[in-house]
């Protein structure tokens, strides 16, 4: 994967989006819920360790069964210790790849 597609995270600026105050129904939406109440800063929820977090674009279809599609943007925290069944970024022969980790004894 081309390293130019890796982007360092920054929590210096807020990434606010509008958030509905009510939960979502799986049926027909209520017209009473057409107003927004608060803003949500995604950095606060997605980035726990800013110094070790980066963004990377996914290229390829090998992780579709895990819900990861080509063109998706992944938020990667390299300070975390991976455990079995975690989705990880690995370096194989100098190239980045995303895979599901399976640890055996």
C-alpha positions in Angstrom: 0.0 0.0 0.0 1.3 3.4 -0.9 2.4 5.3 2.3 1.0 8.6 0.9 -2.4 7.2 1.7 -1.6 7.2 5.5 -2.8 10.3 7.4 -1.8 11.3 10.9 -4.8 12.0 13.2 -5.3 15.4 14.8 -7.5 16.3 17.8 -6.4 20.0 17.6 -9.5 20.8 15.6 -13.0 19.6 16.4 -14.8 17.4 14.0 -18.4 18.1 14.9 -21.5 16.7 13.2 -25.1 17.1 14.1 -26.6 14.4 16.3 -30.3 13.7 16.8 -31.3 13.5 20.5 -33.7 10.6 19.9 -32.8 7.0 19.0 -33.7 5.5 15.6 -36.6 3.2 14.9 -36.2 0.2 12.6 -39.6 1.1 11.1 -41.1 4.3 9.6 -39.5 7.5 10.9 -41.5 10.0 13.0 -41.9 13.5 11.5 -41.5 14.9 15.1 -37.8 13.9 15.0 -36.9 16.4 12.2 -34.8 18.6 14.5 -31.2 18.4 15.7 -30.3 19.0 19.3 -26.6 18.7 19.8 -23.3 18.3 18.0 -21.0 15.3 18.4 -17.2 15.5 18.1 -16.1 12.2 16.4 -12.5 12.7 17.6 -13.6 12.4 21.2 -15.2 9.0 20.5 -12.8 7.5 17.9 -9.3 8.7 19.0 -8.2 7.6 22.5 -4.4 8.0 21.9 -3.8 10.9 19.4 0.0 10.5 19.2 -0.3 6.9 18.1 -3.4 7.1 15.9 -3.5 7.5 12.1 -6.0 7.1 9.2 -5.5 4.8 6.3 -7.6 4.1 3.2 -8.5 0.4 2.4 -7.7 -0.9 -1.0 -9.0 -4.3 -2.0 -11.8 -6.7 -1.2 -10.3 -9.3 1.1 -12.0 -8.0 4.3 -15.6 -7.6 2.9 -16.8 -10.4 5.2 -15.7 -8.3 8.2 -17.5 -5.2 6.8 -14.4 -3.5 5.5 -14.7 -2.4 1.9 -12.3 -0.9 -0.6 -12.3 2.9 -0.2 -13.2 2.8 3.5 -11.1 4.9 5.9 -9.8 3.0 8.9 -8.9 4.7 12.2 -5.8 2.8 13.5 -4.4 3.1 17.0 -0.9 1.5 17.0 -0.6 1.7 20.8 -3.1 -1.1 21.3 -2.0 -4.6 22.0 -3.9 -6.9 19.5 -5.6 -10.0 20.7 -7.1 -12.9 18.8 -10.0 -12.0 16.5 -9.0 -8.3 16.4 -8.7 -6.6 13.0 -5.0 -5.5 12.6 -2.7 -3.6 10.2 0.3 -5.8 9.5 3.4 -5.2 7.4 4.3 -8.1 5.1 7.3 -7.7 2.8 7.3 -4.0 3.4 3.6 -3.5 2.5 0.7 -2.7 4.7 -2.2 -5.2 4.8 -5.4 -5.4 6.9 -6.3 -8.8 8.3 -8.1 -10.5 11.2 -5.6 -11.9 13.8 -5.9 -15.4 15.1 -3.6 -16.4 17.9 -2.9 -20.0 18.8 -1.3 -21.0 22.1 
